[in-house]
Amino acid sequence: MVGYAFMGAAHSQGWRTVGRVFDLPVDARLAAVCGRDGAAVRAAADRLGWASAETDWRALVARDDIDLVDICTPGDSHAEIAVAALDAGKHVLCEKPLANTVEEAEAMAAAAARAAASGQVAMVGFNYRRVPALALARRMVAQGRIGTLRHVRLTYLQDWLVDPSFPLTWRLRRDRAGSGALGDLGAHIVDLAQYLTGEPIAGVSALTETFVRERPLPDAGAGAISAAGAVAGRTRTETGQVTVDDAAVFTARFPSGALASFEATRFAAGRKNALRVELNGSDGSLAFDLERLNELSFHDHTEPAVSSGFRRILVTEPGHPYLEAWWPPGHGLGYEHSFVHQARDLLHAVATGSTPEPSFADGLSVQRVLAAVEESAAKNAVYTPVGTPADTPAGPPVGTPAHAAPVADAPTGSDAGATAV
């Protein structure tokens, strides 16, 4: 694994836990974690459960005992590391968004397509697909439970940038992060929209804004954002320019004619991790709130009006996606379990040689939507089609649902192999 901060800790939790919960066709061995600071990465290795530490990702990629590389770094290094790892014969998991630009994402998708011929797999870390309630929503949409889709409504709201004295971390610099709330939060809800509906977004009309344009520079020793949003270390009196968006609002159209609205911001005071989804169809509606992640709301519009209405589905039954391996009904899961499910699905793809979802082609599709949003916003919300060049590397249809149960023909038991991460 390259990187060991917030996402690195979450991914490590998934890798440590997956083999203790699910029957797997191959085991995951946590071979090495990589970071630039030798002392810090060795401490992270001990804390997170990795067998060794490296300070150069190239050395990690070159190791013969590594089969899979998990990339948890800022977006400006995703393309270089992923392409090198794929070219070196490794499987790859890369955090979202796939890259900082469409061009980088295209190069990564092309590398993944080349590597697939040798049986390698490449997956993007859109972990919210692995929340059981959202996987159930995808299943219900595919089954026609809400009929013909009309509306999709998604918001992702946080508040950790409301304070103008919050320092200028890498997430606020375009050269490191690619974009702001758009890539950090908007990428998640764009992927969920395409995953849940099974359709690619055709075009967008967007506005973005940067509310605080200068922020204090952090001390050289300041750490990354923690899970709580705080930054380790002091800030200096000098300021630097914020070069990303603070918020993005856009509407979208699907090829079927369904309409969508999106809002992503890190300036919604009081909202910590408020991801909400609603889908309205001719026969019903589905709604989800990440802050109640074991619940899915469903309205069946075919029932008599006198008794119909939204009802709560408690997504904890063994027949629900991923729940066959966890606790008795009524015992809920949490955020960290989405990373366990992500590791499970990736290991099944490695064992079977199948294309994992979301693939790098899916990540490229999201990147093209983000680029169209920025282009539309630069033109004051002019409707902008999402680019889909004819030479896009082949991949599964965008929005193809992740496996909701173990792959039927995947080998299990004590004779399973091991994948070194």
N, C-alpha and C positions, 0 to 999 in steps of 0.2 A: 504494500500500500504506500502511495506517495502522498504525504500530507497527514497530519495527525491532530488538527484542531477540532472544531465542532463536528464537521462532517466525518472526519477521520474517527472520532470517538464513536459516532453513531454507526458507521460501517463496521468498526471493530466489534461492537456489541452484536451486530448481526452475524458476523463470521464466527464469533466465539460460541454463539447460542444455537445456530441452525442445526448442527449435528446432534445436539442434545434434545431436540424437539421432534424433528422430522426424520423419517427413514429416507436416506439419501443414496443415490447411485454412486456417488463419489464423496469422500470426506474432504473437508477444507483444513489445511495445515497453515497456520499463520507464520510464515517463514521470515518475513522481514518488513519493517516499516522504514520509510525514508523521509528525511528532513534536513535542512541546511545546517542547523545548529546541532553539533555532535552531542553535547551534554543533554540538551532538551529532547532530542529524538531518542536517546538511550533511556531517558526517564519515561518517555511516552511508551516505548517498547515494553518496559516493565509494567507500567500502569495498565496498558491496553491489551497485554497478552501476546505480544509478538516475540518470536524467538531471537531475532537479531535486529540490528539497526544499520542503516546506510546513510551517508550524507550526500550522495550523488545518485540521482535517479538513473543515470546511464549505467552505473555499476549494478544497480538492482535489475534493470532490464537485461543485462548481459549474463546474469546468473543462471546456470544450468538447472538449479533446483527450484526455479520459479516458473510456474505454469500460467499464472493469471496475475495481471497488474491492475490494481484498483486505484483510480486517480481521484484524489480529494483535494486538489490544489485550486488556486484562483484560475479563472478562465483563460488568462493569457498563456498558460502553459499546457492546456489540455491537448491542443492539436499536436504539438511537438512530441509530447510523451506518448500519446495514444498511437500515433503513426509509427514511432520507433518501436513500441512494444509489439504492435501487430506485425511489423516487418521482421521482428526478431522471433516470431512464432508463438507469441503469447496470446492468451485470451485477455480481453480488456473490459473492465467496468469503469465508466467515466461519469462523474457527477454532472448534474445539469447546471446551466444550459450546456449543450454539447461543446460550444465554442464561443468566441467573442464576435465572430463574423460569419457570414454565409460562406465565404471562400474557405475559411478554416474548416467549417463543418463539412463542406463538399469534399475536401481532401481527406477528412477522417472517414466519411462514408465510403469513399472510393477505396481507402486502405482496408476498411472492414470487408468490402465486397471482394477484394483480392484475397484477403486472408480466409474468407469463407471457403474458398476452393481447397484449402488445406485442412478444413475442419475446425478452424478457429471461430470463436464467437465474440461479439462485441455488443455491449448493452449500455444504455444511458440510465442514470440513477434517478428516474422520476418515481420516488418511493411512494407517493400518495396513491398510485395505481394499486399498491399492495395493502391498502387499508381495506379490511374485509367488507365494510359497508359500501365502499365505492366499487369494489369488484362485483358485489351483488347488484348494485345499480346498473353496471355494464351488462350483466347477465340479463336483468329484467328488460332493459332496452332492447337487447338483441332478441329476446323472446317475444317482443311486441306488446309488452304489458302496458306501455303508455301510448301505443298507436303511432300515428304519423307525427314526427317531431315538429314543433312549431317554434318554441323559444328555448334558449339556453342562457342562463344567468349565472355569472361567476364573479366572486370578489375574493381578494386576498389582502387583508388589512393588518398592518403592524404599526407600532408607534415608537420604535427605538430611536428615530431621528428627530422627534419633535423638538428636543432641546438643541438650540443653535450652538451650544458649547460642546456638543458631542464632537470628538476629533475626526479628522480627515483620514479614515482608514482606507484600505485598498478597495473596499466595496464602493467607495465614492469617487473612484478614479477610473475613467473610461479605459485607459491603457491597460489596467489590470482586470477590471470586471466586465468590460464590454458595454454594459448599461447598468442602470440602477434598479429601481423597483421593477422595471419591465423584465429584465433578465432574471433577477433574484426571485421574484414572486410571480410575475406574469408568465414566465416560462412554465411554471407548474400548472396554472389554470388553462393555458393554451393546450398543453398536453392532455389535461383531463377532459377538456371540451372535445378534442378529437378522439380520445380513447372512449369516452362514454357514448358518443353519438355514432362512432364508426365512420365519420366523415372528415375529410380535410377542410380547413377553413379556406374559402375561396377569395375573400377580400376583406379589407378593414377600412375604417374611418376613425382616426385617432387624434388625441391631444395628450401632450406630456408637459410637465412643469417641474422646474427646480425651484423650490421655495427658499432654501438657504444656499446661497451661491458661494460663500466662503466659510471655512471652518478652521479651528485651530489645528496646527500640525501636531501629531503625536510625537512623544519622545522616541528616539531610535529604539529603545528597549521595550516599547509598548507592545503588548501582545495582540492577538486577534480578538474578534468579538466572541464573547462567550455565549453559551446557550441562553443566558439571561439578558444579553444585549450589552453588558458592560465591557469596557476595554481596560486591560491591565496596563499599568504605567501612567505617567503623568503626561499632560499636554504642554506644549510650548506656547509662548505668547504670539509667535508668528502664525499667520494664517495661509491657507492655500485654497485654490479654486476647486469647487465641486464640479466635476465634468460629466456627471450622469444625471438622469432624471430622478426626481424624488417621487413622482407619481405618474401613472399612465392610465388613461381612460379611453376605451375604444369599443366600437360596435363592429360586428362582423356578420358575414353571410356565408351559409353553407351551400354547397351545390344543390341540395334538395329544396332550397328556398327557406329553410329555417333561419331564424335570426338569433344573434347572440350579443350579449353585452358583457364587458370585462372591466374590472377596476382593480388596480394594484397600487398600493401605497405603503410607505413606511412612516406616514404622518397622521395616522388615524388614532388620535389620543384615546387611550383606554383599550385599544384592541391589540392584543399580544400576538396571537397567531390565528386570526379569524378568517379561515378559508370556508366559503359557503358556495354551494352549488344548488341550482334548481333547474329541472328540465320539465317543460310543459308539452304534452302531446295531445292528440285528438281524443285519446281514451284515458288519459290520466296524467299524473305528475309525480316526480320524485324530488326530494330535497335532502341535503346533507349539510351538516355543520361539523367542522373538524374539532371544535371544542366539545362535541358530543359524539366522538368518533365511533362508538359502538352502536349508534342508532341511524336508521334510515327512515325518512318519512315518505309514505306512499299514499296517493289518492287514486282510487279506481273510479273513473268518471262514468263507467258503464253501470254502476250500481244505482239503485233508486235514490233520488235526491233527498228523500226524507230520512235516509239512514247513512248516506255517504259522507265522506270527509277525510281529511288526512289522518292516517293512523301510524303509530310508531312501530317499526320492526326492530326488535332488539337483536342485533346481529351477533349472536353468540352460540348459535346452534351448530352441531357438528356437520350439518349439511350445507352450511354457509362457506364461502371461499376461505380457505386456509384454516378453518376452525377445527378440522378433524383431529389435529394434533395438540390442541391446547386444553383449556380447562372445561369443567362442566358448564352447561348453559347458564347464562346470567353472570358469569365471571368475565369481566371485560378485559380487553387488551389496551395497549397504549401506543404512543408515537413510535417507540423503539422497535415494536414488533414489525412495523412495515419494512425495516431493514433486514430482519430475520427472513421475512417472506421474499424479499429481493434476492438475498443470497441463495435461498432454496430454489427459486426459479432459474437463476443463473446456473447453478450446479446441474440442474436437470438438462438445461440447454447444452452445457459442456459435455455431459455424458451421452446425449443423443445426437449431438452435432446439428441440432435444430437452431433456427434463427430465434434469438430471444426477443421478447418484447418488454420495453421499447428498444428497438434496434437503433443503430446509428442513422439509418435512413429515417426513422421516426424523429430522432433528434434533429436531423437536418430539416425536416418538415417544420418543426417548431421554430428553428432558427430563421427560416424564411418568413414565418409569420411575424416574428419580432422585428425583422428588417423592414417588412411592409408597414408595421406600426410606426417605426421611426421615420420612414419616408412620408407617410401620411401626415404625421404630426409636424414635420418640417414644412409641409404645404398647407398648414392650417386645416387639417382634417379632411383633405380631399380623399375621396374613396380610392383605395389603392389595391389592385389585385395582388394576390400572393404569387410570387414567381415560382414556376415549376419547370425548369429547363428540361428539354428532351433527353439530355445526357445524364439525368439523375441516376445514380447507382440503383440497381434493382433491389427491392426489399419487400417485405410483407405489406399488405394494405395498412395505411395509417389507421390507428385506432383498433387494430386487432387485439382482442382481450388477452391478458395474461392467463396462463393456466390457473384454473380455480381448484384443481386437485392434482395430486402427483401424476406425472406422466405414466400411463398404464404399463408401458413396456420397458420402463427404466429399471435397471437392475438394482436390487437392494440387498442388504444383509452384510455379513462380515467379510465377504469377498469383494466388497466395493473397493475401488481405487482411492487415490487421494490426490487432490488438487492443491498445490502450494500457492498461496496468495502472497 
